[in-house]
């Protein structure tokens, strides 16, 4: 029904120090005075309440006067305006809008100003802002509709995401751009790369150091992760250089590898929330399986390093876990745990993670190579802790503190 057909419709804005019972009192007055509540919204920021309601008030009703008296008694400021058709700038759309998550030092307003200005210039109307941080402004969620571009396709969304992520890099902030649909808030499965993602550094490079060939292997690793070399060929070349290395020494080294800061907390919180969490690695089974057991993960896939008579032969056995295999593992695990691909999260840092990130409902590039960041849904470049990704997944600081206890 058009707004002009409601001559008695008004907009009420209430603001002031929050206290229990404000919403209840407003609703009670509407009920007692036979008014009609059309819509209502409320937020509280550091104890300060902002409440807005659209109300149809019948002729000769005392509803507005009662609301005025109650607001005065509660020490609240009240503003009332007539509901005009001009107040609607665009029709409501059933197409999901976007959630833009911003992480960084946001207190000076510069990053927020630049990002929201870019959004406004693209006719993106911000409908909700949510703080993710408890002390100091370090995280925001900006929920926006897409304006006239309600039919934005995947290619256009990718271009918009790339523009905002590049802007974030220039501002020293980490950004995530997602469709604000039900799947954003209902992720159930997480697949992580291992080297330089779940753990610090590249384990194969450290094995190479034991074998005295670290520089040669590290150079091949770096090129493979940048996408300059075929992964299978690069893996075979690197493993060949490990021929003759004691397997006992390799296992002992694996016990000394450090986790990425925040990795253990990241897993613990996800597991407490009921997520399925696993590792998908182009590394080696004896190392990855140990991580799975140690951290109570649900699954782990990696390459089987051939060992004979206690030494590494320089070969791998079975199917190689390359980029295609990683993506397939994600699909397989989604079927095993009966979740939709839209409910999956993939995290990685190298070019061999590209297909996995593109397949997932949410692909996160963690301090990643440029080639991976070009296809990721979001990137984390300015934060070193893996558990920072929880903010990009929509959790607030207060939620995480409660869950982590």
Backbone torsions as a table, in degrees:
resi	resn	phi	psi	omega
1	UNK	NA	135.2	-176.1
2	UNK	-68.1	145.3	179.7
3	UNK	-56.4	-32.4	-177.2
4	UNK	-64.7	-16.8	179.8
5	UNK	-85.6	8.0	179.9
6	UNK	-124.1	76.4	-176.6
7	UNK	-66.3	-18.7	-177.7
8	UNK	-103.6	15.9	-179.5
9	UNK	-86.6	132.1	179.6
10	UNK	-130.0	165.0	175.2
11	UNK	-114.8	127.2	-179.6
12	UNK	-111.7	130.3	174.9
13	UNK	-119.6	125.3	178.5
14	UNK	-120.4	134.0	-179.1
15	UNK	-143.5	148.8	177.5
16	UNK	152.9	-171.9	179.9
17	UNK	-65.1	129.7	-176.3
18	UNK	-73.6	149.4	174.6
19	UNK	-157.9	156.9	179.7
20	UNK	-62.2	142.1	171.1
21	UNK	99.0	-3.1	-177.4
22	UNK	-65.1	-51.9	-179.2
23	UNK	-62.9	-40.1	179.8
24	UNK	-61.8	-40.2	-179.8
25	UNK	-65.9	-42.3	178.7
26	UNK	-61.6	-47.2	-179.2
27	UNK	-64.0	-36.5	179.2
28	UNK	-63.9	-43.5	178.9
29	UNK	-61.4	-43.9	180.0
30	UNK	-60.6	-42.5	-179.7
31	UNK	-67.1	-44.8	-176.3
32	UNK	-69.2	-29.9	-175.6
33	UNK	-100.1	11.5	176.3
34	UNK	60.4	28.2	174.1
35	UNK	-83.3	174.8	-179.2
36	UNK	-126.0	124.6	177.6
37	UNK	-85.6	112.7	-177.4
38	UNK	-84.8	-42.7	179.8
39	UNK	-161.9	157.2	-179.3
40	UNK	-153.0	144.6	177.2
41	UNK	-145.4	147.9	-175.9
42	UNK	-150.7	144.6	173.0
43	UNK	-145.1	153.4	177.8
44	UNK	-128.9	124.3	-179.7
45	UNK	-122.3	111.8	-178.1
46	UNK	49.6	44.5	175.5
47	UNK	82.9	4.2	-179.5
48	UNK	-107.3	123.1	-174.6
49	UNK	-92.3	137.3	167.4
50	UNK	-128.8	119.7	-178.1
51	UNK	-129.2	131.7	177.7
52	UNK	-127.7	140.8	179.6
53	UNK	-143.2	142.3	172.2
54	UNK	-104.0	125.0	-171.2
55	UNK	-133.5	137.2	169.6
56	UNK	-95.4	117.4	-178.9
57	UNK	-110.1	118.7	-177.9
58	UNK	-68.4	157.4	177.8
59	UNK	-56.5	145.9	176.9
60	UNK	65.3	17.4	177.4
61	UNK	-84.9	148.3	176.2
62	UNK	-94.6	10.4	-173.9
63	UNK	-58.1	-48.4	-176.6
64	UNK	-63.7	-42.1	179.2
65	UNK	-63.3	-40.2	179.3
66	UNK	-65.6	-38.4	176.8
67	UNK	-63.4	-41.3	179.5
68	UNK	-62.4	-45.9	-179.9
69	UNK	-63.0	-44.8	-178.2
70	UNK	-64.5	-41.2	178.0
71	UNK	-61.2	-40.6	178.8
72	UNK	-64.3	-43.3	-179.9
73	UNK	-62.9	-34.7	-178.1
74	UNK	-87.9	-0.1	-180.0
75	UNK	71.5	30.8	-178.3
76	UNK	-107.3	152.3	176.6
77	UNK	-89.7	135.8	-177.7
78	UNK	-122.4	131.1	172.7
79	UNK	-126.2	138.2	-179.3
80	UNK	-129.9	135.8	176.3
81	UNK	-140.3	154.2	177.0
82	UNK	-72.6	139.2	178.4
83	UNK	-77.6	111.5	-176.9
84	UNK	-107.4	145.3	176.1
85	UNK	-55.2	-31.2	-177.9
86	UNK	-66.4	-17.6	179.9
87	UNK	-70.1	-18.8	178.0
88	UNK	-90.8	112.1	-176.1
89	UNK	-90.9	-19.8	179.3
90	UNK	-158.1	151.1	179.1
91	UNK	-67.7	148.4	175.2
92	UNK	-64.0	140.9	-177.1
93	UNK	-118.0	142.3	175.8
94	UNK	-85.2	-7.6	178.1
95	UNK	-75.0	130.1	-179.9
96	UNK	-58.2	142.0	174.7
97	UNK	-84.1	-153.7	-179.3
98	UNK	-120.9	149.1	169.4
99	UNK	-111.9	118.6	176.4
100	UNK	-106.9	114.5	179.4
101	UNK	-99.9	132.3	-177.7
102	UNK	-124.0	125.9	177.8
103	UNK	-123.5	135.6	179.4
104	UNK	154.3	-170.6	175.5
105	UNK	-82.8	99.5	-171.9
106	UNK	-103.8	3.8	-171.0
107	UNK	-63.7	-32.1	-176.8
108	UNK	-80.7	-6.4	175.3
109	UNK	81.9	-9.8	-174.2
110	UNK	-64.7	-48.7	-179.0
111	UNK	-65.2	-41.4	179.7
112	UNK	-63.0	-41.8	-179.9
113	UNK	-62.6	-44.8	-177.7
114	UNK	-66.2	-43.2	-177.3
115	UNK	-68.6	-46.3	-179.4
116	UNK	-68.4	-29.4	176.4
117	UNK	-66.4	-43.4	177.3
118	UNK	-61.8	-39.8	179.2
119	UNK	-64.6	-42.7	-179.7
120	UNK	-64.4	-39.0	-179.7
121	UNK	-65.8	-19.2	176.6
122	UNK	-102.7	21.2	176.5
123	UNK	60.5	26.8	175.3
124	UNK	-88.0	117.2	-177.3
125	UNK	-96.4	118.8	-179.6
126	UNK	-75.7	120.6	-178.1
127	UNK	-104.1	-17.4	-178.9
128	UNK	-155.6	140.3	174.9
129	UNK	-126.0	129.9	-178.4
130	UNK	-128.3	127.0	176.8
131	UNK	-80.3	135.2	178.9
132	UNK	-99.9	-10.5	-175.4
133	UNK	-107.2	153.8	-179.5
134	UNK	-93.9	-45.6	-179.5
135	UNK	-123.8	125.3	-175.2
136	UNK	74.7	143.5	-177.4
137	UNK	-87.1	100.3	-178.8
138	UNK	-124.0	-1.5	179.6
139	UNK	-157.0	134.8	178.4
140	UNK	-138.5	145.8	166.3
141	UNK	-109.9	125.3	177.3
142	UNK	-110.2	112.3	178.2
143	UNK	-95.9	125.3	-174.9
144	UNK	-138.0	145.1	169.0
145	UNK	-87.0	167.4	-171.9
146	UNK	-96.2	13.0	177.5
147	UNK	61.4	-132.6	-178.8
148	UNK	-72.2	-18.0	-176.0
149	UNK	-90.2	51.3	-176.9
150	UNK	-70.2	-17.8	-179.4
151	UNK	-101.8	27.0	-177.8
152	UNK	-56.5	128.9	-179.1
153	UNK	-92.8	179.3	-175.5
154	UNK	-62.5	-38.1	-179.8
155	UNK	-65.1	-43.2	179.0
156	UNK	-67.2	-37.8	177.6
157	UNK	-64.8	-39.9	178.2
158	UNK	-63.1	-40.8	178.6
159	UNK	-65.3	-41.5	177.8
160	UNK	-63.9	-43.5	179.3
161	UNK	-62.4	-44.0	-178.9
162	UNK	-61.9	-41.1	179.2
163	UNK	-62.2	-45.6	-178.2
164	UNK	-69.2	-37.4	178.4
165	UNK	-65.6	-40.6	177.1
166	UNK	-64.0	-38.2	176.9
167	UNK	-63.3	-41.2	178.6
168	UNK	-60.0	-41.4	178.6
169	UNK	-60.2	-43.9	-179.2
170	UNK	-67.6	-23.9	-178.3
171	UNK	-95.7	-3.1	-177.4
172	UNK	72.8	28.3	-179.6
173	UNK	-124.9	151.4	174.9
174	UNK	-97.2	133.6	-176.6
175	UNK	-123.9	149.0	169.7
176	UNK	-129.9	139.4	179.2
177	UNK	-128.9	115.8	-177.8
178	UNK	-135.2	156.8	169.4
179	UNK	-68.5	136.5	-179.5
180	UNK	-88.3	69.9	-179.7
181	UNK	-116.6	-177.5	-175.5
182	UNK	-62.9	-28.6	-177.2
183	UNK	-74.1	-25.5	176.6
184	UNK	-60.8	-33.9	-175.1
185	UNK	-100.2	10.6	-173.9
186	UNK	-140.4	45.1	175.8
187	UNK	-72.7	147.7	-175.9
188	UNK	-134.1	-15.5	-174.3
189	UNK	-139.6	136.7	-179.1
190	UNK	-126.8	125.4	173.8
191	UNK	-110.9	125.9	-178.8
192	UNK	-118.9	141.7	164.6
193	UNK	-69.0	165.7	-177.8
194	UNK	-105.4	-66.2	-174.8
195	UNK	-65.0	129.1	-179.8
196	UNK	63.2	14.5	175.2
197	UNK	-129.2	-73.2	177.1
198	UNK	-77.2	-31.7	176.2
199	UNK	-122.1	161.2	179.4
200	UNK	-79.4	134.4	174.8
201	UNK	76.0	-175.8	-178.5
202	UNK	-108.8	115.2	-175.1
203	UNK	-62.0	-37.3	-178.8
204	UNK	-64.0	-30.7	177.0
205	UNK	-67.6	-35.9	178.7
206	UNK	-72.1	-36.6	173.3
207	UNK	-60.6	-41.0	179.6
208	UNK	-62.7	-32.8	177.8
209	UNK	-63.4	-39.2	176.8
210	UNK	-62.8	-34.2	-178.3
211	UNK	-86.7	-2.2	178.9
212	UNK	77.6	21.2	-177.8
213	UNK	-129.2	30.1	-172.4
214	UNK	-60.1	-45.6	-176.2
215	UNK	-60.9	-41.8	-178.9
216	UNK	-66.6	-43.7	-178.4
217	UNK	-70.8	-42.1	-178.4
218	UNK	-60.7	-37.7	179.0
219	UNK	-64.9	-42.3	178.9
220	UNK	-66.3	-42.6	179.0
221	UNK	-58.2	-48.2	-178.2
222	UNK	-60.4	-42.9	180.0
223	UNK	-67.4	-38.4	179.2
224	UNK	-66.0	-41.9	-179.0
225	UNK	-68.9	-25.9	175.9
226	UNK	-82.3	-6.6	179.4
227	UNK	85.4	16.9	-177.9
228	UNK	-86.8	-16.9	-178.5
229	UNK	-127.9	151.3	172.3
230	UNK	-64.0	130.6	-172.7
231	UNK	-64.4	-44.7	-178.2
232	UNK	-60.7	-44.4	-179.6
233	UNK	-65.9	-40.5	179.7
234	UNK	-66.0	-38.9	178.5
235	UNK	-64.0	-46.1	-179.2
236	UNK	-60.5	-41.2	-179.4
237	UNK	-65.3	-41.3	-179.0
238	UNK	-70.3	-43.7	-179.5
239	UNK	-63.5	-36.3	178.3
240	UNK	-57.3	-35.9	-179.2
241	UNK	-71.8	-14.3	179.2
242	UNK	-89.5	0.9	-176.4
243	UNK	-55.3	131.1	177.7
244	UNK	93.1	-6.8	-179.7
245	UNK	-72.0	136.8	178.8
246	UNK	-63.8	129.6	179.9
247	UNK	-68.9	-34.2	177.6
248	UNK	-61.6	-40.9	177.4
249	UNK	-65.2	-37.2	179.4
250	UNK	-65.5	-42.9	179.3
251	UNK	-65.5	-40.3	179.0
252	UNK	-63.6	-39.3	177.9
253	UNK	-64.0	-38.0	-177.8
254	UNK	-62.4	-27.8	179.9
255	UNK	-75.0	-12.6	-176.4
256	UNK	-101.3	-4.8	-177.5
257	UNK	-69.2	135.1	-179.3
258	UNK	-87.4	141.9	172.1
259	UNK	-72.5	153.9	169.1
260	UNK	-62.0	137.5	179.0
261	UNK	-51.8	133.3	178.9
262	UNK	85.4	-4.0	-176.6
263	UNK	-65.8	-44.1	-178.3
264	UNK	-64.2	-43.4	178.5
265	UNK	-65.2	-38.8	178.2
266	UNK	-56.9	-48.1	-179.0
267	UNK	-67.3	-45.0	-177.6
268	UNK	-59.1	-43.4	-179.2
269	UNK	-67.3	-44.1	179.2
270	UNK	-61.5	-41.6	-179.8
271	UNK	-65.5	-38.8	178.6
272	UNK	-66.8	-24.5	177.8
273	UNK	-87.5	-0.2	177.3
274	UNK	90.4	11.2	178.1
275	UNK	-71.8	151.7	164.7
276	UNK	-93.5	128.8	-173.8
277	UNK	-131.4	132.2	-179.9
278	UNK	-151.1	174.0	-177.3
279	UNK	-114.3	139.1	176.2
280	UNK	-132.3	108.5	-166.9
281	UNK	-129.8	145.5	170.2
282	UNK	-85.1	8.0	178.1
283	UNK	-88.9	-148.5	-167.4
284	UNK	-115.7	145.6	-170.2
285	UNK	-60.4	-43.3	-175.5
286	UNK	-62.6	-31.1	178.5
287	UNK	-79.1	-48.4	-175.5
288	UNK	-69.1	-39.1	178.4
289	UNK	-64.3	-36.6	177.4
290	UNK	-64.5	-39.3	176.6
291	UNK	-64.0	-41.9	178.6
292	UNK	-58.4	-47.8	-178.9
293	UNK	-66.4	-43.7	-175.6
294	UNK	-63.8	-34.6	-173.6
295	UNK	-109.8	10.8	174.9
296	UNK	62.9	39.1	-178.9
297	UNK	-81.1	163.0	-174.3
298	UNK	-87.1	-27.9	-178.9
299	UNK	-158.5	161.6	176.8
300	UNK	-154.9	133.6	177.8
301	UNK	-130.5	134.0	-178.8
302	UNK	-161.7	-177.3	-178.4
303	UNK	-87.5	141.8	179.4
304	UNK	-91.0	114.0	-179.0
305	UNK	-82.4	126.7	-178.6
306	UNK	-76.0	130.9	179.7
307	UNK	-130.2	131.1	176.3
308	UNK	-134.6	131.2	178.9
309	UNK	55.2	34.9	174.5
310	UNK	80.9	7.5	178.9
311	UNK	-129.5	153.4	177.8
312	UNK	-76.2	130.7	-175.1
313	UNK	-83.6	-16.4	-175.6
314	UNK	92.5	15.9	179.2
315	UNK	-133.7	158.1	171.0
316	UNK	-110.0	154.7	-179.7
317	UNK	-112.4	147.2	175.6
318	UNK	77.5	-169.5	-177.8
319	UNK	-69.1	137.6	178.7
320	UNK	-80.3	134.9	176.0
321	UNK	-84.6	90.6	176.8
322	UNK	-104.7	-164.7	-177.6
323	UNK	-60.9	-43.8	179.9
324	UNK	-65.0	-41.2	179.8
325	UNK	-65.3	-38.2	178.5
326	UNK	-61.5	-44.8	179.1
327	UNK	-63.0	-39.5	-179.9
328	UNK	-67.5	-37.7	177.1
329	UNK	-60.6	-42.7	177.9
330	UNK	-58.5	-45.4	178.7
331	UNK	-63.3	-42.9	-178.3
332	UNK	-64.5	-43.3	-179.3
333	UNK	-67.7	-32.5	176.2
334	UNK	-63.6	-38.8	177.8
335	UNK	-69.4	-42.8	-178.1
336	UNK	-60.0	-43.3	-176.2
337	UNK	-96.0	6.9	172.4
338	UNK	57.6	51.2	173.7
339	UNK	-124.4	153.4	176.8
340	UNK	-76.1	153.9	177.9
341	UNK	-60.4	-30.6	177.9
342	UNK	-63.2	-17.8	-179.0
343	UNK	-97.3	10.6	-178.4
344	UNK	-104.0	153.6	176.9
345	UNK	-126.4	133.4	175.5
346	UNK	-123.1	137.8	-176.0
347	UNK	-130.6	130.5	179.1
348	UNK	-161.2	179.5	-177.5
349	UNK	-131.9	-13.6	-172.6
350	UNK	-118.5	172.8	-177.3
351	UNK	-62.4	-29.0	179.6
352	UNK	-75.0	-0.4	174.8
353	UNK	-97.8	-1.2	-173.1
354	UNK	-58.3	-52.8	-176.7
355	UNK	-63.8	-37.5	179.1
356	UNK	-64.1	-42.9	179.7
357	UNK	-68.3	-37.2	178.8
358	UNK	-70.1	-29.0	-179.6
359	UNK	-76.5	-33.1	-174.7
360	UNK	-70.8	156.8	173.8
361	UNK	-64.2	-30.7	178.1
362	UNK	-139.5	112.4	179.2
363	UNK	-104.9	121.1	-174.8
364	UNK	-114.0	122.6	174.7
365	UNK	-91.0	115.4	-175.6
366	UNK	-101.5	106.8	-178.9
367	UNK	44.0	54.5	-164.3
368	UNK	-99.8	169.2	174.2
369	UNK	-68.8	149.2	-176.2
370	UNK	-54.0	-37.0	-177.3
371	UNK	-63.2	-34.8	179.0
372	UNK	-74.7	-38.5	-179.0
373	UNK	-63.1	-25.7	-179.9
374	UNK	-66.5	-26.0	-176.8
375	UNK	-110.2	-9.2	-176.9
376	UNK	-73.1	152.5	174.5
377	UNK	-73.0	-29.1	179.3
378	UNK	-153.8	158.9	-179.2
379	UNK	-133.1	143.9	173.2
380	UNK	-118.2	109.4	-175.9
381	UNK	-116.4	-28.0	-170.7
382	UNK	-105.3	3.2	178.3
383	UNK	-125.1	137.5	-175.9
384	UNK	-95.8	-16.3	-176.8
385	UNK	-85.5	133.1	-179.0
386	UNK	-68.2	-31.9	-179.0
387	UNK	-69.8	-9.5	172.7
388	UNK	-61.3	-25.5	179.1
389	UNK	-61.1	-22.2	178.6
390	UNK	-61.9	-34.0	176.5
391	UNK	-67.0	-41.2	179.2
392	UNK	-66.9	-21.1	177.4
393	UNK	-88.1	3.0	172.6
394	UNK	101.7	3.6	179.3
395	UNK	-87.5	144.5	177.9
396	UNK	-97.2	159.8	-178.0
397	UNK	-56.6	-42.1	-179.0
398	UNK	-64.9	-37.8	177.0
399	UNK	-61.8	-44.8	-175.4
400	UNK	-69.0	-38.9	178.5
401	UNK	-61.9	-38.9	179.3
402	UNK	-66.5	-44.7	-176.9
403	UNK	-69.0	-35.8	-175.0
404	UNK	-74.4	-15.9	-177.6
405	UNK	-68.1	NA	NA
